[in-house]
Amino acid sequence: MRNIIFAFFFLLFTLTNSISSQKGKLIEVLISSDNRIYEQGLYGIQSVIDAELNVSYLDIVTSEMQDISLYFKKLEDSQVPMLIAIGPSAAKTAKENLKNIPVVFSMVNAPKSLGLDQENICGVGMDVSIAEFFQTLNDIKPGIKNVYSFYSTNDGEYSSGEGEYVDLKYKLLFQKKKILDKKDFSKELKEIAGKAEAFLMINDPLYGKNEFEELSKFCKENKIILMTSFPALVKVGATFGISPDYSKIGVLTGQMANRIYTGASSCEKERVQLPDQSSFFINEEYAKESGIELPPAIIERAKLTRLFDAGVNLLNEGKLNSAKIVFDAILKSDPGNKSALAYKQTIIEKLSGTKTQVLLQSAENHMKNKRYAQARADYQKVLAINPSNEIARQGVQTSLNAQSEMERTTGLEYARNGKAFDAIRMFLAALRTLPTNAKATADLNALRSAESPNMPEYIKKGIKLYEEREYEKAIEIFENALLVVPGNKEAQEYLRLSKKKQEAIITLKKKLGIEN
């Protein structure tokens, strides 16, 4: 299974990322073990990464090399640009053995447990905030109060610690209990009978198969809402679960890796990023047997997660158009769903081939060479293909800001050289490009105020040219005067008359066959 999955990912990546073989060096990916969760994360990475990958599994590397340090020495000797470690075991091992190569971890609970004291390590955690569980509790049963949780390790204590800081915000009272011996599990459950209204099962070695089954039965019999971060456990006996979107974690990891790979960022700058979207699961039958009534909004939320999973599966199977329909449906019901939006963008990128990538690269080149209008045209072409492309959306605004500022700066240069009218024209151009350019507005008003005292002289000179039938020169003078005081009635009238006289002369010359 592992070889088949790897072959599929490698083929997919090769076809969709042919432009990314920077210096021919592959990024190394080390996966803790062969399981579905990590493979989902890997797919997310592969869908956005701008480099080719070499995938290895920690157990295979360990079995092939008696000394794991030799594997990492080989990586350093070959100067791989980066290692992406998926899962805590891979992340910890990489962190202990690599000092000179960036290590980007993914799919790690409680990232602090890695010891983030090295500048070369950063990544994406997979912890779901306890606050999200508490908010869901309030959504299911407003007025609920007592929430309990058991743990046995330092990591478990850290994971549950957030509950003590956010419980009052949700009008809850959270109590955690350390249990060192599994033999005490039953006794501690009996202690909270009649007190607990909800129980949060955190990620901790305390919960084996027997402990979970006992906990599930206890919560059902005592009408306690049982919460977990493991979707599989919701199916077999829990009220609801909130888990990270594993594929989205992979996407975030791939995007972070891209920034580091291209030199736009570093691990020292990136630090740790937490997932911004989660998946929600409920067991309606278990809730009913527990005497818990689920509101319609909660049931609908779970339906969206199931729909989301269907979309990801279609995407994995290469059924892009069908997957897009699914994510469009999700976004119609939940416009703020960042994960669905990210996947929709990925699908559009795949459907359009490399067209958007080429356009974005072209836009970037135009921006570097200060050709802002051309850059904006490219960004707008990208948005025509994919209206949700955030890079293009920001690019349009950035190009407007840059062009307006360039025009304003040119205006200041004209003003310094005594070319007041040219300066005003450039300030007006800056405001046409970006009406909200406050600096251009201030510069324009200041220059107009400075030039206003000269208006009588401008009008006098313009009238003299008019009377001398120098209509072209008179038009120039009156147009310039109106740049300074746009509403000046005298300048407006003489400009009108000058143009009328000029047009009459041109018409007469044409009749007489006289060339200008």
N, C-alpha and C positions, 0 to 999 in steps of 0.2 A: 504493500500500500504506500509506504514511504517513498519508494523509488518512482512509482507512478505519479504521485502528487508532485514530487520534485520535477519530474520530466514535464508535466503539464505547465507548472509555473515557469520553468525555464523557457519553454517554447513560447508561452504567452508573452513573457517579458521581452524575448528576443524580437518578436514580431512588432511589438508596440513601442519599443524604446531603442530603435536602431540608431538614433542620433546621439546616444549617451555614452559611448565607449571612450570616455575621457582618458587619454593616454593608455588605454587598454587595460587599466587596472580594475579588478573586480572588488566590490565590497564583500567582506566575509559576513555570513549570517550563521550564528550558532544558536541552535534551538535546544532547550532543556530536554524535551522528550517528544515523542510522536503522539500528539493528541489533537483532537478536533479544535480546541480552543486556540492552541498555538498556530495551527494551520490557518485558522481564520485571520489571525493577526498577520501571518506571513502574506496572505493574499492581499490584505489592506496595504502592506508595505509595497508589494510588487505593483499594485495598481497606480502608484504615484511616484515611485523612485526614479531618479534620472541617471541611474548607473546600473551596470550588470552585477548580478549577485552570484556568489558561490555559497550554497547552503550545506551546512554540516549539522550533525546531531551529536549532542554531548556524549550520550551513551556509546555511540559508535566510535567516536574519537577516543574515548577512554579505553574501550576494548582493544583498539588498534595500537594505542601507544601506552606503554607502561607508565611513562612519565608525562602527564598532561602538559607540563611546562614546555615540552619539546614542540607541541602543536603551536603554542603561542609564540615561541621563539622563531619558528618557521614563518609565522605571519609577519613578525617584526622585521625579519631578514628580507622578506619579499616586499616590504614597504607597502602593505595593503593600506588604502586610504582610511579605512574605518572598519570596525566590527560592530554589527548589530546583534545584541544578545536578547533572545526571546525567552522569557521565563526566568524565575529567580535563580535557579541553579546555574544556568548559563551566564547570567549577569554577574553573580557572585564570583564564579570561577574566572571570568574575563577580567573583572575588576582586580582580582588578586594577582593576575599574571601579566597584564598589559599596563605599561606606564607611559609609553610614547605614542600610542595609537588611540584616537578617539573611540570610546566605547559608548554606544547608544543603546540603552536597555529598553525593553518593552515588555508589557504583560507582567508587571511586578507589583505585588501588594506591598504596602508599607515600604516605599523606596528608601526611607531613612535607615531601614535595617541593613541596607547594603554598605552604609558608611560612606557618605558622599563627600569625603575629604579630599579626593583627588580632582584635579582640574580637568582630567581627560574623560570623566564619566558624566553622563547626563541621559535623559530619556523620558519615557511616558509611563506613569503609574497606571494602576487599574482599580484604585480604590473608589468606591461609591460613597459619597458623603452620607454620614448618618442623618444629617439634616434632611436629606431627601426621603429617607425612611420615615422620619418623624412627620414631615409634611404629608406624606401619603397616609399615615395613621390618622391624622386630623381629617383628611379627605374622606376616609372610610367611616370613621366613627368620631365625630366632633364631641369633645368633652372627655375623651379618654385621658387617663392620668398616669398610672403606674406602669413603667416599662423596665424589664429586667434583662440581664445578659450575663452569661458565664464565660470565663476564659481560663486558660491554664499556663500560657507562656507570656514572655515579655512583649512579643509581637501582638499577641491577642490583647494585652492590656493597652498597648498603643492604639490599636485599631478601635477599641471600644471607648478610649479616652475622650474622643470628640463628643460623645453623647453627654458627658457631664458638663460640657461647655455650652451646648446648644439646646438642651432640653427645656429650660425655662422659656426660651424664645417661642417654643411651640406649646407652652403651657403644660408641659409634661414633667414627670419626675423620674429620671433615669438612674437605675441602681445596677452596678456591675459587681460580680462576685468571682474571686479567684478560687478555682478548684484544682488542687494538686493531684488528687487521686480519683480516677474514674469511678472507683467504688463508692465515692461520696455523691455521685451525680444524682441518684434517686432520692437520697436524703435531702439534698439541697432543693430539688424540685418540690418536694412536699412542703418545704419551708415557705415557698412563695405561693402555695395554693391559697386561693381566696384573696390574695393581694395583687398578683400580676394581672394586668389587662392585656398586655402585649409582651412578646419575648423576641429579642433580636439575637439570632444565631450568627455570630461572627465567624470569620475564617480562623479556625483554631484546631489543633490536633485533638482537643478534648472530644470533638464530635466524630465518633466512629459510627458504623452502621447501627449498632445496638443503641447507642446514645441518641441518635437521631430518631429512631423508631419510638423510643421511649418518650422523647420530647414531643414528637408529633402527636402521639396518643394522649399525653398529658394535656397539651394545649387544646386539643379537640374536646376532651371531656370537661375542661374547665372554662370553655368559651374564651380562650386566649388567642389573640391574633399572633400567629407565628410568622416572623419575617426572616428572610435569608437572602444571601447574594448569589445563591446557586440555583439556576433555573431548573436543573434536573431534580432538585429536592422539592421544588414547588409541585412538580407533577406527582410525586409519590406521597406528599403529605405536608404541605405548608400553605398558609393563607396567601401570601404574595412574596415575590422576589424582585429585587432590583439588581441588575448586573450591568457591568460595563458593556458597551457595544464593542466586541473584540475586533471586528474588522475596522471600525473607526479608530481604535487605538493603533492599529497597524497603519492606517492612513496618516495619523498624527505623527507616528514614528518615522514614516517615510518622508514626510514633509520636513521634519527636523533634520533627518539625515541629509536631505537635499541641501538645506541651508549650510550645513557644516561642510559637505562635500564640495560645494562651489566656493567656499571661502567667505560666504556672506555672514556667517556666524561661527560660533565655537561652543564647545561643551561648557566652557566657563560662563558664557553668556546665556546659554539655553537653560541650564540647570534641570529642573523637573517640571514637566507639564502634566496636568491631570485631565482625564477625559471630560469633555463638555456635553456628552450625551449618554444616556443609559437606556437599557431595555427593561420593560416591565412585564411581569408574568403574574397571573393569578390562578388559583385552583378554586373554581366556583363551587364544585361539589364539596371540597373540604371546608370551605367557608360556611356553606349551608349546614353541614353536619356539626359545625362548631357553633351554630346559632348566630352567625355574623351575616348581616345583610350588606351586600355590596352595592354601592350607588351606581347608577347607569354610566356616569362619567368614568368610573374606575374600570368598568367592563370594557368601555370603548377604548380606553388607553391601552389595555392589554391586547385588544384586537389590532390596534395599530402596530404593536410590536410583532404580532404574528404575521401581519402583512409585510412588515419590514424584513423579517427573516425570509419570507417568500421571495422578496425582491433581491436580496443578497444571493439566495440560491440560484435564481434565474441568471443573475450576473455571473456567478461562478460557472454556470453551464454555458455561458456565451450567448444566452438569449437576451441580447441587449435591448431590443425594442420592447419585449414583454416586461423586462425589468424596469425600463423607463416608465411604462404605463403604471406600474405598481408604485414607484416613487412619486410620480405625479399625483396619484390618488392620495398618498400619505400627505404630501405637501398641501393638497386642497383642504384636508381636514386639520392639518397641523402645520401652518405656514412657517413656524419658527423651528421646525425640526432640522437641526444642523446636519445630522447624519444623513438624512434622506436627501438634503440639498447637496451634500458632498458626493454622494453616490450618483445622483442625477448628473452632476457635473462630470464625474468620471465616465459615465456612459456616453454623454454627449461628446467628450473628448475621443472616445474610442470610435464612435459612429462617424465622426468627422475626420478620422485619421490623424495626421500630424498638422492639419491646416491651422488649428488654433495655436499650436506651438510655434509654427513658422510666423504667424502674424504677431504673436507676443514678442518673439525675438526681433522681428522687424521694428515693432513699436519701441522696444528697448533701445535699439540702435539709433532710431530717430531721436529719442529722448537724450541720449548721450551726446548727440551732435546738435542739440538745441533746435531740432526741426519738430516743434511741438504740434503744429497742425497736422503734419503727416503721421506723427505718433498717435494722435487722437483719432485719426481716420482708421488706423489699424486696430486700435482698441475697440472702436465702434463696430468694426467688421467682426471682431471676436464676439461682441455682445449680440450681434445679429445671429450668430451661430448658437451661442450659449448665453442667454440673458442673465444667468446667475453667476457668471464668472467674476469672482471678486477682484482678481488681479486687474482685469480689464476695466471693471467699474471704478476702481481706485485710480487706474491709469488715466482715465478720461479726466477725472478731477485734478490729478497731479499735473497733467499737461495744460489744463486751463490755468491753474495757478502759476505754472512756470512761464507760460506765454504772456500772461497778463503782467507778470513781474518784469519780464524782459522788456516789454513795451513801455512800462513805467520807467524803467532804468534808462532806456533810450531817450525818453522824454526829459529826464533830469539832465542828461548829457547835452541835449539841445538847449535847454534853459541856461546851462552854464556857459554855453558858447554864444549866448545872445539871440538864439533863434526861438523867440517866444511862441510864434504861431505854430512852428513845427513841433514844439514841445507840447502845446495844447492838443494838437492832433494825436500825438502819441498817448497822452493821458486818456483821451477819449477812446482811442483804440483799446487801451488796457481795460477800460470800463465796459466796452462792448464785449470783450472776451470774457471778463469776469466782473459783473456788476457789483459784486460784494467786495471788491478790492478797495478797502478803506484808505490805504496809503495813496492810491492813485486819485481818489476823490479829494483827499487833503491837498495833494500836490497841485491838482487842477484848480481848486478854489484859491489856493495861495497865489498861483501865477496869474489867475484872472484878476484878483484883487490888486496885484502889483501893476498890471497893465491897464486897468480901468481908467486911471487918470489920463492916459494917452488917447482915449477915445475921441475927444474933440479934434485932436490933430489928425487922427485916422480919417474921420468923417470929412474934414476940411480938404485933405489931400485927395480923397476919393471923389468929392464933388468937383474939384478943379480938373481932374482927369476926365470926368464925365462931360464937363463943359467943353473940354478940348477934344471931345469925341474919341478919346483913348479908352474905348469901352472895355477892352480886354483887361487893361491894367486897372481900370476902375472896379471891375468885377472882382479882381484879386484882392484889392484893398478892402472892399466892403465884406467879402467873405471872411477875410482875416479879422476884420473888426467884429463880425458876428461870432467869431470863435471866442473873443474876449467877453462880449456882452450879447448873448444869443438873442435877447428880446428887443434890441435897440430898433425902434420904429424907423428912424431916419435912415439907418444903414439898410434895413430891409427894403424900404421904398426905393432908394437909389440903386440897390442891387437889382430890383425888379425892372426898373427903367433901363438900366445899363444892359441887361440881358435882352430886353425887348428891342432896344436900338441896335444891338449887335446882330440879332436875328434878322432885323429888317435889312441891314446892310448886306448880310450874307445872301438873303433872298434876291435883292436887287442885282448883286454881282452875278448870280446864277442866270438871271433873266438876260443880262447883257453879255453873258459868256465870258465874264472876267474871272480868271483864276486868282485864288488868294496868293 
